[in-house]
Every structure is written in structure tokens, then in C-alpha cells.
Amino acid sequence: MSSAEQDSSSVLDVVWPWRTPPEEHGRPPVWRVGLQVLIPAAVAAFLYLKKPFDHAETMALLPAFFACLNLILGLVYSKGFLKVEAFFMLILYGVGVGLSWILLVPLYWTFFTIAHFFLWIRRKDPLHRKLDPSADSYWVVRDPVNDPATHYRRQY
């Protein structure tokens, strides 16, 4: 093996070790367990104490159960905690895909169809897309920039 090959392989190992599988972590970090215990516990406390609707005390049992489950699994049986977490991630992925396709797509099409309809009724063409066969070009003439130093400030 030449020194160039040896140098390139050592650089790859440092920069991007894609050939080696990721290390298995035996325990989840304490902050992650704590966060996944505190959030459902806070929801359960809110439901139990504020009672925003009928039977809120009964509904508070569900997040309280998951808070206790996460606490016990996170402290005692970490592999179980990671499996429960992966299961919830799978469920939440499905919820995200469902919201994207079932809710957002129809809202998008409804909004832009209605907006297009109202622009069509008022004969507005804000993008100047109407075809003009007699036009030589669709180029829009703009005023020249006087002072580029001030014109290009805060572009984003």
C-alpha cells in the first residue's frame, strides 16, 4: 500500500467513517429519559388539575401511565425504553405522513384554486403569464442600480 492510499484511508476514517457500523448505546441519555417523563407528566397534571373538559381526570391517566412507563423502562430496562421509543417514533412518522397527505394537500389545492379563481374573475395576472403573440420579448426592463453597496444590503 502506498503512502497516498494510506493517507486517504486515514482521512476517510476521520472525516466520514461510513464503513464501520455505529456504536450501540447501552443506555439512553438521562436527559432524554427525563424529558420523556416530564412532558407526559406535565400533560397529566394539567388535565387532572385544570379539568378543561368532562372526564379529564380519567384522560389524565393515559399520559401518567406513559410517564411512569418511560421512567421505569429508562432507569431499569433501557433496551425496553429504546424499543418503546422506536415504536412511538414509528407511530409519529405515520401521523406526520397522514397530516401531510390527508390534511395539507387538500388545503393547499383548495386555497390556491380559490385564489386563482378570484384572480381570474378580476382579470388579474400578477406574474404576467398571459401570452402576447405580437411581443418580441417578455423581458421586463428595470431601472439600473445606482449604488450597489446599499442596494444589496440585507438580501435575506
RODO-2510 file (C-alpha; in nm, 4 decimals, decimal comma):
residues 156
     n   res          X          Y          Z
     1     m     0,0000     0,0000     0,0000
     2     s     0,1415     0,3343    -0,0982
     3     s     0,1607     0,6261     0,1409
     4     a    -0,1020     0,8162    -0,0620
     5     e    -0,3521     0,5292    -0,0206
     6     q    -0,2702     0,5051     0,3483
     7     d    -0,3200     0,8815     0,3958
     8     s    -0,6514     0,8818     0,2059
     9     s    -0,7879     0,5884     0,4045
    10     s    -0,6942     0,7518     0,7344
    11     v    -0,8594     1,0753     0,6208
    12     l    -1,1782     0,8831     0,5326
    13     d    -1,1797     0,7166     0,8721
    14     v    -1,1598     1,0517     1,0472
    15     v    -1,3900     1,2540     0,8231
    16     w    -1,6629     1,0022     0,7460
    17     p    -1,6382     0,6507     0,8900
    18     w    -1,9232     0,5100     0,6815
    19     r    -1,7785     0,1609     0,6621
    20     t    -1,7953     0,0986     1,0342
    21     p    -2,1394     0,0437     1,1865
    22     p    -2,2497     0,2924     1,4506
    23     e    -2,1784     0,2033     1,8086
    24     e    -2,4645     0,0517     2,0011
    25     h    -2,5517     0,2606     2,3001
    26     g    -2,6473     0,0562     2,6009
    27     r    -2,8364     0,3278     2,7835
    28     p    -3,0273     0,6288     2,6596
    29     p    -2,9056     0,9623     2,7944
    30     v    -3,0605     1,0673     3,1236
    31     w    -3,1838     1,3980     2,9763
    32     r    -3,3824     1,2096     2,7108
    33     v    -3,5458     0,9845     2,9687
    34     g    -3,6170     1,2859     3,1892
    35     l    -3,7713     1,4798     2,9027
    36     q    -3,9891     1,1862     2,8025
    37     v    -4,1067     1,1557     3,1624
    38     l    -4,1628     1,5260     3,2325
    39     i    -4,3714     1,6092     2,9256
    40     p    -4,6410     1,3417     2,9733
    41     a    -4,6376     1,4068     3,3492
    42     a    -4,6992     1,7783     3,2860
    43     v    -4,9848     1,6960     3,0465
    44     a    -5,1348     1,4586     3,3031
    45     a    -5,1036     1,7193     3,5786
    46     f    -5,2679     1,9833     3,3594
    47     l    -5,5571     1,7536     3,2709
    48     y    -5,6059     1,6419     3,6299
    49     l    -5,5789     1,9833     3,7961
    50     k    -5,7399     2,2175     3,5411
    51     k    -6,0124     1,9800     3,4167
    52     p    -6,0587     2,1551     3,0794
    53     f    -6,3393     1,9144     2,9805
    54     d    -6,5561     1,6377     3,1242
    55     h    -6,3735     1,3217     3,2282
    56     a    -6,0347     1,4950     3,2116
    57     e    -5,9300     1,3128     3,5289
    58     t    -5,9762     0,9813     3,3504
    59     m    -5,7981     1,1108     3,0421
    60     a    -5,5049     1,2167     3,2625
    61     l    -5,4364     0,8502     3,3413
    62     l    -5,3039     0,7844     2,9887
    63     p    -5,0144     1,0359     2,9899
    64     a    -4,9463     0,9487     3,3554
    65     f    -4,9159     0,5826     3,2566
    66     f    -4,6707     0,6657     2,9770
    67     a    -4,4678     0,8887     3,2086
    68     c    -4,4378     0,6043     3,4614
    69     l    -4,3615     0,3523     3,1858
    70     n    -4,0832     0,5732     3,0467
    71     l    -3,9405     0,6321     3,3934
    72     i    -3,9298     0,2638     3,4845
    73     l    -3,8006     0,1481     3,1472
    74     g    -3,5466     0,4311     3,1210
    75     l    -3,3984     0,3607     3,4619
    76     v    -3,4301    -0,0169     3,4833
    77     y    -3,4614    -0,1712     3,1369
    78     s    -3,3002     0,0574     2,8805
    79     k    -3,3483    -0,1769     2,5834
    80     g    -3,7208    -0,1766     2,6524
    81     f    -3,7165     0,2028     2,6680
    82     l    -3,5449     0,2201     2,3291
    83     k    -3,7976    -0,0239     2,1807
    84     v    -4,0931     0,1755     2,3159
    85     e    -3,9319     0,4936     2,1849
    86     a    -3,8828     0,3378     1,8391
    87     f    -4,2475     0,2255     1,8417
    88     f    -4,3673     0,5782     1,9217
    89     m    -4,1380     0,7216     1,6532
    90     l    -4,2984     0,4856     1,4025
    91     i    -4,6462     0,5958     1,5098
    92     l    -4,5499     0,9633     1,4936
    93     y    -4,3968     0,9146     1,1494
    94     g    -4,7321     0,7762     1,0334
    95     v    -4,9124     1,0726     1,1901
    96     g    -4,6784     1,3138     1,0101
    97     v    -4,7283     1,1460     0,6737
    98     g    -5,1027     1,1338     0,7318
    99     l    -5,1208     1,5018     0,8193
   100     s    -4,9106     1,5918     0,5190
   101     w    -5,1144     1,3995     0,2647
   102     i    -5,4618     1,3960     0,4164
   103     l    -5,4738     1,7483     0,5557
   104     l    -5,2148     1,9708     0,3910
   105     v    -5,2541     1,8625     0,0283
   106     p    -5,6293     1,9303     0,0103
   107     l    -5,5843     2,2605     0,1948
   108     y    -5,3095     2,3636    -0,0458
   109     w    -5,5158     2,2834    -0,3542
   110     t    -5,8285     2,4418    -0,2082
   111     f    -5,6525     2,7658    -0,1164
   112     f    -5,4694     2,8108    -0,4462
   113     t    -5,7712     2,7081    -0,6550
   114     i    -5,9896     2,9668    -0,4815
   115     a    -5,7170     3,2319    -0,5090
   116     h    -5,6722     3,1559    -0,8786
   117     f    -6,0490     3,1720    -0,9326
   118     f    -6,0742     3,5180    -0,7731
   119     l    -5,7764     3,6461    -0,9723
   120     w    -5,9324     3,5051    -1,2904
   121     i    -6,2654     3,6797    -1,2153
   122     r    -6,0878     4,0144    -1,1621
   123     r    -5,8686     3,9554    -1,4733
   124     k    -5,5510     3,9957    -1,2666
   125     d    -5,2241     3,8415    -1,3851
   126     p    -4,9619     3,9252    -1,1203
   127     l    -4,6998     3,7001    -1,2816
   128     h    -4,7638     3,8423    -1,6305
   129     r    -4,8178     3,4959    -1,7771
   130     k    -5,0649     3,5979    -2,0467
   131     l    -4,9315     3,5152    -2,3909
   132     d    -4,8762     3,8058    -2,6234
   133     p    -4,8035     3,6729    -2,9750
   134     s    -4,7158     4,0196    -3,1062
   135     a    -4,4452     4,0777    -2,8417
   136     d    -4,0817     4,0367    -2,9488
   137     s    -3,9721     3,9509    -2,5954
   138     y    -4,1110     3,9106    -2,2473
   139     w    -3,8118     4,0844    -2,0907
   140     v    -3,9062     4,3267    -1,8121
   141     v    -3,6993     4,6453    -1,8225
   142     r    -3,5811     4,7505    -1,4776
   143     d    -3,4186     5,0666    -1,3503
   144     p    -3,0414     5,0355    -1,3112
   145     v    -2,8944     5,0045    -0,9643
   146     n    -2,7388     5,3367    -0,8607
   147     d    -2,5406     5,2295    -0,5568
   148     p    -2,4774     4,8524    -0,5325
   149     a    -2,3350     4,8872    -0,1800
   150     t    -2,6709     4,9967    -0,0401
   151     h    -2,8905     4,8075    -0,2858
   152     y    -2,7636     4,4602    -0,1898
   153     r    -2,7685     4,5131     0,1839
   154     r    -2,9723     4,2580     0,3826
   155     q    -3,0690     4,0404     0,0892
   156     y    -3,2163     3,7638     0,3007
***
